[in-house]
Amino acid sequence: MRQAELFQRLCDHVMSERQAKVYLALLRNGRATSAELQKASGVPQTKIYEIIRQLVSQGFCNVRKMGHRRTFEALDPQTALVPKIQHLESRVEDVTQLKEDLASLYKVSKSITEPIEYIEMLNGSENIHNRYCQLVSESRMEILGFGRGPYAWSSPEALLQQERELESVLKRGGTSRWVFELRLPDHQLIYEYMERLQKKGVFYRVAESLPLKMMIFDQQALLLADEGPASLRDGL
């Protein structure tokens, strides 16, 4: 394998450039003095002792003394690199756990949305009828309502569709409770509609007047009539 490639891989994963130059010089020579290492590696003379001390402290080479002469020899990379590998494996584990922790935080942040994102403006009896039927069909537990005219159905067939959707909630084990503002005989059709549903399990009461018109679906969705000065009378 080319020396340049070994050098680059050492720098990428294990040590600094100067440390890599000295360590490779040691591996090539087996044993060398500081002066020989400085010449073989090209590291400045003022830095060679510091680099050698770093390699010794990190377990990449040993010091041998023979009288006043000191030489340095490289340790077997199979042994010398074990602590570095363990350190890298530990970092991988830490980063993997960090990924999971950040993913959990991300999921929490995605579940937090501004209330305005849930507001949908509907106009026209047909649109309101379709949205109402959809919300009823998606309900599983409970539908609560304050009902008063004008009602969001344009034909007896549409009213029957609303009746079927509400009946399906009851068949799923859900409940439905209503308070209706009714003035007979003006709302005779609605009265007959509620009488049919009552026989199927819908609870309802009648009031002379209601302050608002709204429906609540499984405590998750609210259909509310906007009857302010700027709204359409059949808007919801």
ChimeraX attribute file (.defattr): number of C-alpha atoms within 10 A of each C-alpha:
attribute: neighborCount
match mode: 1-to-1
recipient: residues
	/A:1	5
	/A:2	6
	/A:3	10
	/A:4	9
	/A:5	10
	/A:6	13
	/A:7	18
	/A:8	15
	/A:9	13
	/A:10	18
	/A:11	16
	/A:12	11
	/A:13	11
	/A:14	15
	/A:15	18
	/A:16	14
	/A:17	15
	/A:18	17
	/A:19	23
	/A:20	21
	/A:21	22
	/A:22	24
	/A:23	25
	/A:24	19
	/A:25	22
	/A:26	23
	/A:27	16
	/A:28	12
	/A:29	15
	/A:30	12
	/A:31	19
	/A:32	21
	/A:33	16
	/A:34	17
	/A:35	12
	/A:36	15
	/A:37	25
	/A:38	21
	/A:39	15
	/A:40	17
	/A:41	18
	/A:42	14
	/A:43	18
	/A:44	11
	/A:45	13
	/A:46	9
	/A:47	11
	/A:48	21
	/A:49	16
	/A:50	11
	/A:51	19
	/A:52	23
	/A:53	14
	/A:54	14
	/A:55	19
	/A:56	16
	/A:57	11
	/A:58	14
	/A:59	19
	/A:60	20
	/A:61	23
	/A:62	16
	/A:63	15
	/A:64	14
	/A:65	9
	/A:66	7
	/A:67	6
	/A:68	5
	/A:69	8
	/A:70	12
	/A:71	16
	/A:72	20
	/A:73	20
	/A:74	24
	/A:75	18
	/A:76	12
	/A:77	12
	/A:78	7
	/A:79	11
	/A:80	15
	/A:81	16
	/A:82	12
	/A:83	12
	/A:84	16
	/A:85	13
	/A:86	11
	/A:87	12
	/A:88	14
	/A:89	12
	/A:90	12
	/A:91	12
	/A:92	12
	/A:93	12
	/A:94	12
	/A:95	12
	/A:96	12
	/A:97	12
	/A:98	12
	/A:99	12
	/A:100	12
	/A:101	11
	/A:102	12
	/A:103	12
	/A:104	12
	/A:105	11
	/A:106	11
	/A:107	10
	/A:108	10
	/A:109	10
	/A:110	9
	/A:111	8
	/A:112	8
	/A:113	9
	/A:114	8
	/A:115	7
	/A:116	7
	/A:117	7
	/A:118	10
	/A:119	11
	/A:120	8
	/A:121	12
	/A:122	19
	/A:123	15
	/A:124	14
	/A:125	17
	/A:126	15
	/A:127	14
	/A:128	21
	/A:129	20
	/A:130	16
	/A:131	16
	/A:132	19
	/A:133	18
	/A:134	13
	/A:135	19
	/A:136	23
	/A:137	17
	/A:138	13
	/A:139	24
	/A:140	17
	/A:141	15
	/A:142	17
	/A:143	24
	/A:144	19
	/A:145	19
	/A:146	21
	/A:147	21
	/A:148	22
	/A:149	13
	/A:150	11
	/A:151	14
	/A:152	22
	/A:153	19
	/A:154	11
	/A:155	8
	/A:156	10
	/A:157	10
	/A:158	16
	/A:159	17
	/A:160	13
	/A:161	15
	/A:162	22
	/A:163	16
	/A:164	15
	/A:165	18
	/A:166	22
	/A:167	20
	/A:168	16
	/A:169	20
	/A:170	20
	/A:171	12
	/A:172	11
	/A:173	10
	/A:174	18
	/A:175	20
	/A:176	21
	/A:177	16
	/A:178	17
	/A:179	18
	/A:180	21
	/A:181	20
	/A:182	20
	/A:183	14
	/A:184	10
	/A:185	9
	/A:186	9
	/A:187	14
	/A:188	12
	/A:189	13
	/A:190	18
	/A:191	17
	/A:192	11
	/A:193	15
	/A:194	19
	/A:195	14
	/A:196	13
	/A:197	19
	/A:198	14
	/A:199	9
	/A:200	13
	/A:201	15
	/A:202	19
	/A:203	16
	/A:204	17
	/A:205	12
	/A:206	15
	/A:207	13
	/A:208	8
	/A:209	13
	/A:210	14
	/A:211	8
	/A:212	13
	/A:213	21
	/A:214	16
	/A:215	20
	/A:216	19
	/A:217	21
	/A:218	17
	/A:219	12
	/A:220	8
	/A:221	14
	/A:222	17
	/A:223	20
	/A:224	17
	/A:225	22
	/A:226	19
	/A:227	14
	/A:228	8
	/A:229	7
	/A:230	7
	/A:231	12
	/A:232	14
	/A:233	15
	/A:234	18
	/A:235	18
	/A:236	24
